[in-house]
Amino acid sequence: MTIRAGQDWVVVDRSDGLPLGEAVFRSLREALRGGIYRPGDRLREEDVAQRLNVSRTPVREAFGRLVSKGLVVPATGRGLIVRRLDTTEVIELYAMRAILEAAAARLAAQHSSPIEIDALQDLQRGFEAAEPDSLEMARLNRLFHETIFAAARNRYLDSALQELQDAIALLGRTTFSVDGRPDPAAVEHREIIAAIAARDPERAEEAARVHINEALRSRLRIMQG
């Protein structure tokens, strides 16, 4: 069973044999990552079951996994609410992002293929062309970082980074909506790509660390504003 994006939802394609509960969980996780569900939004079994055209049983199973991962919490009354991160959690999250994404960039400088470097450049051009559409910029930014994760060629690091993506989904509004953030982010992306293309692990690692630390600055501006 695979997942494909719709216009405003993520739908289930039951062609690859995944258990239904697992497919529903992945669909909901992708909806969170894609910003379809945001912090404070309510999820109800019947609504999700209807959207995905499944029974409530696999939805209930998926909800249990989302609760166990700390992505949603029980709501007053029926359903669940997508959780919000407090300031301390956000700072901790970005500290881990800086460590893990810097490591991924370092490894990508050592292991990436020319095709992956071309893909990063294509994504970056799309990112810059998308301004001022902050949601599209956020989508392309996620693909940009996921391409670096894959290029790192380390399954354990990739697993840790994918777990981190779930927590990132709880941040809400994208930092690309902050006035003055898109242009510096584009410069930071280009520096990461240049370092990876030059096969310079130290430079790539530092460029990724700077990028995440600058993103944290913008995130805190959102939270304080």
N, C-alpha and C positions, 0 to 999 in steps of 0.2 A: 504494500500500500504506500503510495507516494502522495505528496502534497503539492498543490500548485496554487498560485495566488490568483484570486479573483479581483474585481475592482475594489471591493471594500471588505473582503473576507479571504480566508484561506480555506480551500475546499479539499475534500478527501477523494483520492483516486485509489480504488481498491484493487489494483492490478498486481502488486508485487508480494502479496502474501503476509504482510505484517498483521499481527493480531489487531482487532478493531480498536481495543482500548489504547494500544500503543499509537496507532494512527491518529486517534482523536487527541491524545496528549501532544503529539508532535504538531498537529494542526493548531491547537491552542497556544502552544509555545511559539510557533511562528507568528501567530496573530499578535502576541505580546511583543515579540521582537520587532515586528513591522509597524507597531504603533496603532494597530486596529483597536486593541484594548490598552488603556492607559491607567496610570495610578489613580485610584478612586473609582474606577468603573466597576459596575456590578456584573457578575456572571451568574446566570440561572440555568439550571439543567435543561429545562424545557426549551429555552431560547437557543442554546447551543445545539441541542439534539435536532431541532427543526432546521437550523442553518446548515448543519452537516448531513442532514438526512439519515440519521442513525437513531437507535433507541437511546433511552436515558441511561441504560446500564453502562456502556462504555464511557459515556460522558461522566458518570459518577466516578468511575475508576480513574479517569484522567484528572478530575477535580482533586481526588485524593492525592495524586502525585504532585499536583501543583501546590497543594497545602504543605505536603511534606518537604518540598523544596523551598518553602518560604516565599513563594511568588504571590500567593493569594491568602486571605484570611477570612474566616466566617463573618458574614454580614449580619447586622441586626435584621431579624426577620428571615427571609429566604435568600439562598444563594451565597455567593462569595464576593469579596471586593479585592481588586488588584492592589497590592500593598504599596505604600510609599516608603522610601528610604529617608531616614533622618540625616542630619548633617554629618554626624560621626560615621554612619554607615557609608555615606557617599565618599568621604575622605579615605576610609579604609578600602573601598572598592577601587578608587583611582590609584591608590598606592599599589594594589595588586596589578592593576592594568599596566602601570608604568613598568613593573618588574617583568611581567609575562610578555607584554607586547614588545618591549625592548629586546627580550631574548628571542622572540619570533623574528624580529627584523634582523638581528645578528645572524641567526641561522639561515634566513632567506638570502642574505648576502653571500652565504657559502653554498647554498643548494638550489636556488631558484633557477628555472630554465628561462631561455630567451622568450619563450611564449608567455610565461608568467610575468616577466618584466614588461612585455608589450601590453599584456592585459592591465597591469597597474597603470601604465601610461594612458591607455584608453579610458579607464575608469576615472582617472584624474581629469582628463579633458572633459568628460561628461559632467563631472562634479563642478568644474568651473563654469561650464555652459549652463548649468541648472540654476545658478544664482539669479533671482532671489528666492527660488522655490526651496525653502528650508527642508521640507519633507523629502523631496527628491534628492537633495544633497545628502540628507541623512541616510537614505537608502543606498546611494552610491558609495558613501563613506563606509557603510557596513560591508559592502562587497569588496571594497578596497582592502579593508583590514582582514577579511576572511581569505582573500587571495594571498596575503602575506602569511597568514597562519598556515595555509596549505603548502606554500613554498618553503616553509621552515623544515618540512620533512621530519616532524617529530610527533608521533601519535599521542604521546603523553602530554606534551605541551599543548597540542591541539585540543585534547580532551579538557584540559584545565581552562583553556581560553573559551571553549564552547560553553562550559558551565558559567563562566564570567558573563557571557552574552545574555544569559537569562537574567542576571542581576542588573545588567545595563538596561534591560527592557523596563525596569522599574523606575528609571530616572525621569521619565516623562518628556517634557518639551525638549527638543533638540537644541544643542548649544549653537547651531548654525542660525538660530533665530535671534541670537544676541547681536546687537549692532556692532559692527567692526570685527566680528569673528571669522566670517567666511574667507576673506582675503588672506589673513595670516595662516589659517588652516591650509589653504591651497599651497602657500609657500612651504609650510612644514611637510605636506605630502610630497611635494616635488623634491625636497631634500632627502626624504626617506627613499624615494625611487632612485635618485641619483646615487646614493650610497650603496643601495642594493645592486644597481647596474654596474657600479665600479668595483664590486666585490670587496667592499671595505666594511668588515663586520663591526669594528669599533665605531665608525662614523654612523652606520645604520642604527646601531643600538642607541647611541646618544640622540640621534634625530628622533627616533620613536619615543624616547623618554621625554624629550622636550615637548613633543606633540601632545602627549597625554597630560603632562603638567599644565600646559596652556589650556587644554580642554577643561581641566579641573577649575582653573581660574574662572572660565566662563560659566561653568556649572554653578559655582558658588555665587556668582553674580545673579544668576536666575533665582537661586534659592533665597538670596538676601533681598531681591527686588520685590 
